[in-house]
Amino acid sequence: MGFSSALFAGATVFEKLVMPGKVIEAHKKYESECKKCHESFESDQSLLCLDCHKKVAKDVNDKKGFHGRSKIVKNRLCKNCHTDHIGRNADVVGLDKGTFNHNITDFKLKGQHKRTKCSGCHKENKKFREAKGECYSCHKKDDVHKKKLGKKCHQCHSEVSWNKMKFDHDETDFPLKYEHEKTSCDGCHPDNKHKDTPKNCYSCHAINDVHKRRYGKKCKTCHSEKGWDKAVFNHNKKTKFKIKGKHKKVQCDSCHTVKLGKIYKNKPKKYCYSCHKADDVHRGQNGNKCQKCHAENTWKKHKFNHNKDTKFKIKGRHKKIKCSACHPSGKVKRGNKKVKTRTCYACHKLDDEHKGEQGRRCDKCHTEKDWNNISGFNHDILQFPLLGQHAILSCDECHVESVFKEAKKQCFSCHEKDDSHKKTMGEKCESCHNPNGWQFWRFNHDKKTNFKLEGSHKGLQCIACHKVAIKEYVEQSPTCSVCHYQDDIHSGDFGNQCDQCHNTKKFSENTLLN
């Protein structure tokens, strides 16, 4: 009996002797108090753990958190997962982050949270259970509302996407329709102020008011939520001025230039000139009834018919010219709005290259089709018909400085520069040449002169014999020595009758010796 008591009394010493190893750092202070963690009966040992770990005990009791929800924990002792006596720095938690099922905790991972790292919510040196489940605890830095909307982020946002909100604006006093559905919150709620937000258009759209308050503040009179640029105001039904053609694309401000908010009281005038005075290229010359010539479809295309409404029909090139070409801009006196004369010269005086020498009847030569096409003039009925190459020449090739009267008809008057003979053949070019081509000449030397070209003379150029410039008639001596005096090797000893010994075939042949 005494031995038994002694053995029991020395249990602490015995337990120290059989201790399997050092406990973890957190249990270090209880290392000598075995009864803090150990009981004689194994089933009671977990109760001792829960006596210290009260928060875990509460989770188990309330069936919350990992230990309260996990079926594995329910059927196990604490020491089955959390073994001690394995060293000061041992990890007795034994959590495998790669395989841990977060769904058996109080915070199930959904949406973007599934992709978040553990460290995103569980801070270093903090217990896993200490991570708060409220959005704001993690997303405080992401709060663009700066606490003005409170901390219940889940009322508008979800785990699927931070930017996709589940807040239903239609449950408020201002349901969002059409373009308002695409607007960001801060578009209407600056500085994230949501209470007492005004619902009238102008409170938000005053900054965008291109009319600058000229049309008042009742935006809905013309605009709707479908589109700011799509006006619902029907000008044709609600006014006495129907919008047609190009007017449909015109901005309101182009016609309505009144004072602030007075658009309905001070209505613009309905006649064209009230708006288009600045556009009047006629400068008042044609009056102020623009509609007589112009229409709403386009300003440039006018309905005025010059052929029917005037005595001057527009033809050919005249169809392409502007009104101001014939009707010069600038104010004119009353009764003097029409062009005084319908003759060509009235407008084309400045274009007259003839400088008045051909008179003022331009239509005798020119037509409306083309100013340069003088199909109306027939040169062939004059004293100088245009033949051959002359037919394709421009007028100024012969009529220098556009002088037409008393133009010389002699070839040499135009072709002096082309005279390759340098006047040695005279000035009557037509004696040899014709208009078909300068190189085509027809002069027959054998028939028209007393000197037939025979032998070596046939291949000679004219200039070989005709070297002196003349004006009227060509005079050339048939005597050989006139041309061959430099070839005379006899130095004149045999006279100048070379043909007594020589012939035209070959100068070296001596017919006298043969």
Secondary structure, 3 states (H helix, E strand, C coil): CHHHHHHHHCHHHHHHHHCCCCCCHHHHHHCCCHHHCCCCCHHHHHHHHHHHCHHHHHHHHHCCHHHHHCHHHHCCCHHHHCCCCCCCCCCCCCCCCCCCCHHHCCCCCCHHHHHCCHHHCCCCCCCHHHCCCCHHHHHHHHCCCCCCCCCCHHHCCCCCCCCCCCCCHHHCCCCCCCHHHHCCHHHHCHHHCCCCCCCCHHHHHCCCCCCCCCCCCCHHHCCECCECCCCCCCHHHHCCCCCCHHHHHCCHHHHCCCCCCCCCCCCCCCCCHHHHCCCCCCCCCCCCCHHHCECCCCCCCECCCHHHHCCCCCCHHHHCCCHHHHCCCCCCCCCCCCCCCCCHHHHHCCCCCCCCCCCCCHHHCCCCCCCCCCCCCCHHHCCCCCCHHHHHCCHHHHCHHHCCCCCCCCHHHHHHHHCCCCCCCCCCHHHCEECCEEEEECCCHHHHCCCCCCHHHHHCCHHHCCCCCCCCCCCCCCCHHHHHHHHCCCCCCCCCCHHHCCCCCCCCCCCCCC
